[in-house]
Amino acid sequence: MRTKKTKLRYSFRLYILSKGKRVLGKGGAQILDAVDRLGSISAAANELQMSYRFVWNYIKRIDERLGQPVVATRRGGSQHARGKGGGGAQLTRTARTLLKNYKAAERMIGKQLDSKRIR
């Protein structure tokens, strides 16, 4: 009887830490990436099928652990945007660097693991 070979592959979890606490992992990277692309915390939450409150709290937790903001926001509504409505959000320089480094490490580790065969 011949057994069917199952293709095995590696999986990993990557976190950026500050003072021993997790600052950014896969979920946080997805949130920051969505905010960056969409220019809105609300739109990012919607796209990721997460509540606005969850995304907002996640961003605030990153801020606290880093000691600086990762998202700069503009308040929306006709009173706050010179009659144009709609607020917005954009990543700070710190967040862009954090996200860039996370993605680079993820690619590097992924390539390294992909090159190793499981026997």
N, C-alpha and C positions, 0 to 999 in steps of 0.2 A: 504494500500500500504506500502510495506516494503522498507525502504531506505538502500542503500548500504553504509556501513561504509568505510570511507577513512582512511587509516592508515597515521597518522600524525607523524612527527618526528621533532626534533630540529635541527637547523643548527646554526653555529656560525662562527665568524671571529676572529682570534687571531692575535695580533701583538706584537712584542717586540719593545719597545720604548726606545729612548735615548734622553734626553732633550726635551721630548714632540713630537719628530719626529719618524715616523715609520722606523725601521731598518730592520725588517724581518716579513714577513707574509707568507701566503701559497705559493704564487708564488716564492718568494725569497728562501724559504725552498726547493722547487722543484728544483730550479736552483742550489743551493749549493749541494743538494743531487746528482743531475746528474753529476756535475763537479767532485764530490768526487768519484762516481762509475766509471765514464768514463775516468777521468784523462785529460780532455780536455774541454775547453770552447766551442770550435767549435762543438765537438760531443754532448755536452750537449744541445746547441742551436738546433742542428739538431734533436735530440731525442724529445725535447719539442716543436718542430715545431715553434721555435722563431728565429728571425734573430740574427746573431752573434753580431751585433751592439747593439741590445736591451739588450741581456744578458750581454755584456761587460759593458754597461752603468749602468745596474742594479747593477752589482757587484761594480762598482766604486762609486755609490751612497751609498751603504752599507759601503764601506771603509770610505767615507767622514763623514757619520753620526757617525761611531764608532771612527773615528780618527786613524784607523789602518787597514792594509790590511786583507782581508779575503781569498784571493786566491793568491798563489805564482805561478808564471808562468816561464816556460823555453822557450826560443825562439827557433823556429824550423828552418828548412832549413839546407842544407849540410854545410854551412859556420859556423853555430852556434852550432851545436851539434856534433862536431868532426866527420863530414862526415856521421853521422847516420841518418840525416833528422829528421823530426818531433819534435815538441815542446811538451809541456804538461802543465798541471796545477794541483795543489793540494791545498786542504784547509789548511789554517793556523790553529794553535791550537785554536785561538780565534773563528774561523768559526766553527770548530768541536764542541766546547763548546756551541756556539750559536745555532747550528742546533740540538744538543742533547737536550738542554733545551726546544727548540721550540717543538720538537716532543714529549717530555715527557709531556709538558703542554697540547698539543693537545690531547694526549691519555687520560690524566687525566680528562680533561673537557668533552671529548667525552663519556667516561665511566659514568661519573656523569650524563650527560644529557640522555644517553641511559637508565639509571635506573629509570628515571622519566617518568611516563605515562602521555600522554595528554588525557584528558577526554572530 
